[in-house]
Amino acid sequence: MEQDQQRPYFFFSYARRDFEAEDAFVNQFFNDLRDELGRLVGMGVRAEELAYRDTEQLRLGDDWAEKLAMMLGRSRTMIALYSPAYFTSLYCGKEWTAFRGRVRRHHEDTGELVSALIPVLWEPVVPGELADEVNKIQWAQPDMGEAYARHGLRALLRTAQSGAYEQVVRVVAERIRDAAARRLGELPEFDLGAVRGYFPPPAAPEAVSVPGMVRLFIAAGRASEAAAEGGSYAGGWYGAKPWHWAPYHPPTHPSLAARAQQVITAAGHTTTLEEVDGGLGGKLDQAREDSQVSILLVDPWVAGGPRYRSALREYDDQNHPVTGVMVPTGSSDPADGPERDVLWTGVRDVFRRNWLRRGDMEHLFRVNVSRESFDNDLTIMVTVAQNKLMDDNLDWGDDGGDAFGFGGGPAMPGLSIPAGPPGPRPVPPARFDQNQGRRDLPHQSRGKDNAVPLRGDTDDDH
């Protein structure tokens, strides 16, 4: 079998600091796990087909980031070697996010949940200090022993508790074998450098003291279109215009747009409202140039339809770092079954690049936003976008950012961080009169009418 076509039984994700501190122990666990797995699946399987680890299988001339991404997308499972160092590593976070996203995508596409991300406790970590998404995955079970659960695998090796250690290796190998048999869907080619790692856990952003302008763009259905399709839009009440859309039943405000404007003005900002159209990319660029942030409110039932598909795909292909996207889940949206698949397939289709960011700590791309979380999610999203805008407008000095390794190259499409400062030095964010009234919504009706460091660099803890 050609190496590029292999689907290793497991991808070994570990922190470089753990390897450097206890390289013999990390090597021993990797080798023992691979050997035990080989015994379980049959000795006819070659070592390179059982496991992938960068230190063993990267060859001279390989593009390491591209190779890692390829193997993350093909390996049947991933072993995540949990430790304090793991949760402060840039690339461990990227690997964890990418593989977790792959598991989720398989679940959404097939309805089958494959427990293919397998944590192994190397050193104790404090669950309360981990992100919620990490804590959702169980990392110990009774037959792995109390000593492992309390002290981690490294302590078993250091204290020569061979029986307890071998039992953990056996349990993990069995987990790999069983999960690998479920055939997790492969992840298409992607840029690992563009993936935003989930570590460390997200912290609440500091409030922005400077009020600003927030431009709201809405892509939503109309009553006439829903009626023409036999009332197929199950996710909301619709009116004559897209800003009449009210996905949460019963609506606490006349529409979602009105609710969004109330949240934004309560935070001290002013706001405008308009429909998503073919000129969206240019408007977002102009807003950023004018020191304004933008938020897209997208109805999942029409995201992939002819009215908005091109504009949303264009947004997804470009770099708009101070723009947020919210895709609410309506009170009547299906929770499972074929209708749910149809609903979210359209969203994934137009947001192909941003889909992997939906759970990241940056909070600028959110799907399945519920009624209960909408106000808080929107407030955080606006605050994060404002903070990024202020960072964008900092005085970079005469070197134009070259001292930070950005150079003067073009922005990377689809990334949420610009590849370099813009050419002309921007002006600081404009201050707006707090007494200025917000722009009134159109008439509302409520009828039935969603430069990365290399792995070997000293600044990268992987």
C-alpha positions in Angstrom: 0.0 0.0 0.0 1.3 3.4 -0.9 2.1 5.5 2.2 -0.1 8.4 1.0 -3.1 6.0 0.8 -2.7 4.6 4.3 -5.3 4.9 7.0 -3.4 4.3 10.2 -5.3 2.9 13.1 -4.3 5.9 15.3 -2.7 9.3 15.0 -0.5 10.0 18.1 -1.1 13.6 19.3 1.3 14.7 22.1 3.1 17.8 23.4 6.7 18.2 22.4 7.5 19.3 26.0 6.4 16.0 27.3 8.5 14.2 24.7 11.6 16.2 25.5 11.1 15.8 29.3 10.4 12.1 29.3 11.3 10.9 25.7 12.0 7.4 26.8 8.6 7.0 28.5 6.7 8.6 25.6 8.5 6.3 23.2 7.8 3.3 25.3 4.0 4.0 25.5 3.8 4.7 21.8 5.7 1.5 20.9 3.8 -0.6 23.5 0.5 0.6 22.3 1.3 0.0 18.7 2.6 -3.5 19.5 -0.5 -4.4 21.6 -2.8 -3.1 18.8 -0.9 -5.2 16.3 -1.5 -8.3 18.5 -5.2 -7.5 18.6 -5.7 -6.8 14.9 -3.3 -9.4 13.5 0.5 -9.4 13.0 0.0 -9.1 9.2 -0.5 -5.4 9.5 2.7 -3.3 9.1 3.8 -0.9 11.8 3.3 2.2 9.7 -0.3 1.0 9.1 -1.0 0.7 12.8 0.1 4.2 13.9 1.3 7.6 12.8 3.7 9.8 14.7 5.5 12.8 13.2 8.9 12.0 14.7 8.9 8.6 13.0 7.3 9.1 9.6 8.2 12.6 8.5 10.9 12.3 5.8 13.4 14.8 4.5 11.7 17.3 2.2 8.2 16.6 3.6 5.9 19.6 4.2 5.2 18.7 7.9 2.0 20.8 8.3 0.5 19.3 5.1 1.5 15.8 6.1 0.0 16.2 9.6 -3.2 17.5 8.1 -3.4 14.6 5.6 -2.9 12.0 8.3 -5.4 13.7 10.7 -7.9 13.5 7.9 -7.2 9.8 7.2 -6.3 8.1 10.5 -9.1 6.0 11.9 -8.6 7.3 15.5 -6.5 9.9 17.4 -4.8 9.3 20.7 -4.5 12.6 22.6 -1.9 12.5 25.3 -3.5 14.8 27.9 -1.1 16.8 30.2 -0.7 20.4 31.3 1.8 20.8 28.4 -0.8 19.4 25.9 -3.3 22.0 26.8 -0.9 24.9 26.3 0.4 23.6 22.9 -0.6 25.5 19.8 -0.5 22.5 17.5 -2.0 20.0 20.0 -5.0 22.4 20.0 -5.1 22.5 16.2 -4.9 18.7 16.0 -7.6 18.2 18.7 -9.9 20.7 17.0 -9.5 19.3 13.5 -10.0 15.7 14.6 -13.0 16.6 16.9 -14.5 18.4 13.9 -14.1 15.4 11.8 -15.9 13.2 14.4 -18.7 15.7 14.5 -19.0 16.0 10.8 -19.3 12.2 10.5 -22.0 12.2 13.1 -23.9 15.0 11.3 -23.6 13.3 7.9 -24.4 9.7 9.0 -26.1 9.9 12.4 -23.4 7.6 13.7 -21.3 8.7 16.7 -17.8 7.2 16.5 -15.7 7.6 19.7 -12.6 8.0 17.7 -10.9 10.8 19.7 -9.4 8.8 22.6 -7.8 10.7 25.4 -5.0 9.2 27.5 -4.1 10.9 30.8 -0.3 11.4 30.7 -0.1 13.8 33.7 -3.0 15.0 35.9 -5.0 17.9 34.7 -7.7 19.9 36.5 -11.0 19.3 34.7 -12.4 22.7 35.9 -9.6 24.4 34.1 -10.4 22.7 30.8 -12.8 24.0 28.1 -16.3 22.5 28.3 -15.9 20.8 24.9 -12.8 18.9 26.3 -14.6 17.9 29.5 -17.4 16.2 27.4 -15.0 13.4 26.4 -14.4 10.7 29.1 -10.7 10.1 29.6 -10.9 7.3 32.2 -13.0 4.2 33.0 -13.0 1.7 35.9 -10.9 -1.0 34.3 -8.0 1.4 33.8 -7.4 1.5 37.5 -7.5 4.1 40.3 -3.7 4.8 40.1 -4.0 5.8 36.4 -7.1 8.0 37.1 -5.4 9.8 39.9 -1.8 10.1 38.7 -1.7 9.5 35.0 0.2 7.0 32.8 3.6 8.7 33.2 3.5 8.1 37.0 2.8 4.4 36.4 5.9 4.2 34.2 8.1 6.2 36.6 7.2 4.0 39.6 7.4 0.7 37.6 3.8 -0.3 38.2 4.0 -2.6 35.2 0.8 -4.4 35.8 -1.3 -1.3 36.1 0.5 0.2 33.1 0.0 -2.8 30.9 -3.7 -2.9 31.8 -4.1 0.7 30.5 -2.2 -0.1 27.3 -4.5 -3.0 26.8 -7.7 -1.0 27.4 -6.6 1.8 25.0 -5.6 -0.7 22.3 -9.0 -2.3 22.5 -10.7 1.1 22.2 -8.6 1.9 19.1 -9.5 -1.5 17.6 -13.2 -1.1 18.2 -13.4 2.5 17.0 -11.3 1.8 13.9 -13.8 -0.8 12.9 -16.5 1.8 12.6 -14.9 3.5 9.6 -14.9 7.2 10.5 -15.4 9.4 7.4 -12.3 11.0 6.0 -11.7 14.7 6.2 -11.0 16.4 2.8 -7.8 18.3 2.4 -7.5 21.3 4.7 -5.0 23.8 5.9 -4.0 22.9 9.5 -2.4 26.3 9.9 -5.8 27.9 9.4 -7.4 25.8 12.1 -7.9 27.6 15.4 -6.9 25.4 18.3 -9.4 24.9 21.1 -6.7 25.3 23.8 -6.5 27.1 26.2 -10.1 27.3 27.3 -11.9 30.5 26.2 -12.0 33.4 28.6 -14.6 36.1 28.6 -13.3 39.0 26.5 -12.7 42.3 28.2 -15.4 44.8 27.5 -14.6 47.4 24.9 -15.0 50.9 26.3 -15.2 52.6 23.0 -18.7 52.6 21.5 -18.8 51.8 17.8 -20.9 51.1 14.7 -22.1 47.5 14.2 -23.4 46.7 10.8 -26.0 43.9 10.7 -26.6 41.9 7.6 -29.5 39.4 7.4 -30.1 36.5 5.1 -33.6 35.1 5.9 -36.7 33.8 4.2 -39.9 35.6 3.2 -43.5 34.6 3.7 -44.2 34.5 0.0 -41.2 32.2 -0.7 -42.2 29.8 2.1 -45.8 29.7 0.9 -44.6 28.9 -2.7 -42.6 26.0 -1.4 -45.6 24.6 0.5 -44.6 26.0 3.9 -41.3 24.0 3.9 -39.5 26.6 6.1 -40.0 24.9 9.4 -37.6 27.2 11.3 -39.4 30.5 11.7 -42.2 32.9 11.3 -41.7 35.0 8.2 -43.0 38.3 6.9 -42.7 40.3 3.7 -39.1 41.2 4.3 -36.1 39.2 5.6 -35.8 41.3 8.8 -39.3 40.1 9.8 -37.9 36.6 10.5 -38.6 35.4 14.0 -37.2 31.9 14.6 -37.8 31.8 18.3 -41.4 31.0 19.4 -43.0 32.9 20.9 -40.7 35.8 19.9 -39.7 38.0 22.8 -39.3 40.8 20.2 -41.1 41.4 17.0 -38.2 39.8 15.1 -34.7 38.5 15.5 -33.3 41.6 13.8 -35.0 43.8 16.4 -33.8 41.7 19.2 -30.2 41.9 17.8 -30.4 45.6 17.5 -31.6 45.9 21.1 -28.7 43.8 22.4 -26.2 45.8 20.4 -27.5 49.2 21.5 -27.7 48.1 25.1 -23.9 47.4 24.8 -23.4 51.1 23.9 -23.1 50.7 20.1 -25.1 52.1 17.2 -26.2 49.8 14.4 -27.5 49.6 10.8 -29.4 46.8 9.2 -29.5 45.5 5.6 -30.0 42.4 3.6 -27.2 40.1 2.4 -26.7 40.6 -1.3 -24.1 40.2 -4.1 -22.1 43.2 -2.9 -21.6 41.7 0.6 -17.8 41.3 0.4 -17.2 44.9 -0.6 -19.5 46.2 2.1 -17.6 44.2 4.8 -14.3 45.5 3.5 -15.6 49.0 3.5 -17.0 48.6 7.1 -13.6 47.4 8.3 -11.9 50.3 6.6 -14.4 52.6 8.3 -13.6 51.0 11.7 -16.9 49.2 11.9 -17.6 45.6 12.7 -20.2 43.4 11.0 -22.5 40.6 12.1 -24.3 38.2 9.7 -27.6 36.7 10.9 -28.3 33.7 8.7 -31.4 31.6 8.4 -30.3 28.0 7.9 -33.3 27.2 5.8 -32.3 29.6 3.0 -28.5 29.7 3.4 -27.9 27.3 0.6 -30.7 28.6 -1.6 -30.3 30.7 -4.8 -30.9 34.1 -3.2 -27.9 34.0 -0.8 -25.7 31.1 -1.8 -23.2 33.1 -3.9 -22.8 35.9 -1.4 -22.3 33.6 1.6 -19.8 31.4 -0.3 -17.9 34.5 -1.4 -17.7 35.6 2.3 -16.5 32.1 3.3 -13.7 32.3 0.7 -12.4 35.6 1.8 -10.7 37.1 4.9 -13.1 39.1 7.1 -11.5 39.0 10.5 -13.9 41.6 12.2 -17.1 39.9 11.0 -19.1 37.5 13.0 -21.7 34.9 11.8 -24.7 33.6 13.8 -27.0 30.8 12.5 -29.8 30.3 15.0 -31.7 27.1 15.6 -35.4 27.9 15.4 -37.8 26.6 18.1 -39.5 24.4 15.4 -36.3 23.2 13.7 -36.0 19.4 13.5 -33.6 18.0 16.1 -32.8 14.9 14.0 -33.9 12.9 11.0 -33.8 13.7 7.2 -35.1 17.2 7.6 -32.3 18.2 10.0 -29.8 16.8 7.5 -31.3 18.9 4.7 -31.2 22.0 6.9 -27.6 21.8 7.9 -26.2 20.5 4.7 -27.0 23.9 3.1 -25.2 25.7 5.9 -22.1 23.5 5.6 -22.1 23.9 1.8 -21.9 27.7 1.9 -19.6 27.9 4.9 -17.2 25.2 3.9 -14.1 26.9 5.4 -15.7 28.4 8.4 -17.5 25.2 9.4 -14.5 23.9 11.4 -14.4 27.2 13.4 -18.0 26.8 14.8 -16.7 25.6 18.2 -13.5 27.6 18.5 -12.7 30.0 21.2 -12.7 33.1 19.0 -16.5 33.1 19.0 -17.0 34.7 15.6 -18.8 31.8 13.9 -21.7 30.2 15.8 -24.3 27.8 14.6 -27.2 26.2 16.4 -27.6 29.4 18.5 -30.6 28.8 20.8 -33.1 31.4 22.1 -31.4 31.1 25.6 -27.9 31.8 24.4 -28.6 34.3 21.6 -28.2 37.6 23.6 -25.0 36.4 25.3 -23.5 34.9 22.2 -24.1 38.1 20.2 -22.7 40.4 23.0 -19.5 38.3 23.1 -19.3 38.2 19.3 -19.5 42.0 19.0 -17.0 42.4 21.8 -14.5 40.0 20.2 -14.9 41.7 16.8 -14.4 45.2 18.4 -11.3 44.0 20.2 -9.9 42.6 16.9 -10.7 45.8 15.1 -8.8 47.8 17.8 -5.8 45.5 17.4 -6.0 45.9 13.7 -5.9 49.7 14.1 -2.8 49.7 16.4 0.2 51.7 15.3 2.5 49.0 13.9 5.6 51.2 13.7 7.8 52.0 10.8 8.6 48.4 10.0 5.0 47.7 9.0 5.0 44.5 11.0 8.1 42.9 9.6 9.6 42.6 13.0 6.7 40.2 13.9 7.3 38.0 10.9 4.3 39.1 9.0 6.0 40.8 6.1 4.0 42.7 3.6 2.4 39.7 1.9 -1.3 39.4 0.9 -3.9 38.2 3.4 -4.6 34.5 3.5 -8.2 33.9 2.3 -10.5 32.4 4.9 -8.3 33.0 7.9 -9.6 35.1 10.8 -6.3 36.8 11.4 -4.8 39.1 8.7 -1.5 37.9 7.2 -0.1 41.4 7.7 -1.2 45.0 8.5 -3.0 46.8 5.8 -1.0 49.1 3.6 -2.2 52.6 4.6 -2.1 53.1 8.3 -5.7 53.0 9.6 -7.3 55.6 11.8 -8.3 54.7 15.3 -11.9 53.5 15.8 -14.4 56.4 15.5 -16.2 57.5 18.6 -19.9 57.8 18.3 -22.4 60.0 20.1 -24.1 57.9 22.8 -27.2 60.0 22.3 -27.4 59.2 18.6 -30.5 57.2 18.0 -30.2 53.8 16.4 -31.5 53.3 12.9 -35.1 52.3 13.0 -36.0 48.9 11.6 -38.1 48.7 8.6 -41.8 48.2 9.3 -42.2 45.0 11.2 -45.0 42.5 10.9 -45.3 39.1 12.5 -47.1 36.9 10.0 -46.2 33.3 8.9 -44.5 34.3 6.0 -31.1 31.1 9.9 2.2 33.2 9.8 2.1 30.0 12.0 5.3 29.0 13.8 6.9 25.8 12.5 6.8 22.7 14.8 10.5 23.0 15.4 10.4 26.7 16.4 11.1 27.4 20.1 7.9 29.5 20.4 5.7 26.4 19.6 5.3 24.1 22.6 4.1 21.2 20.6 
